[in-house]
Amino acid sequence: MQQVMIFAQGGQALGKIDFTENDECIDFTLSQGTLRMAPSYMESELNCTVDEFVAAGTEFIRGELRRVTSEYPSLARNSHVRALARDVGLEIPE
């Protein structure tokens, strides 16, 4: 989650996300607290506040962690999964 925070606050990660399976990318720019995302595979752009971006990302991570630890209980004991869960304020039972 720390990387998301650095990214959303305009840290060194700000710029572009490339995909390994194709030439598509998503460009990110930050201006006065508004994050602009422009995917190369769409003819439009998306805008939101940094707080909205971080909240949506955090909730996405929480939801996926809940799902994968439910489907694969052994993941709930993985130290990296547990650390990520702590970073997003999620308590997962072992």
Beta strands, then each sheet from edge to edge (+ up, - down):
strand 1: 16-18
strand 2: 25-31
strand 3: 34-39
strand 4: 46-49
sheet 1: 1+ 2- 3+ 4-
end
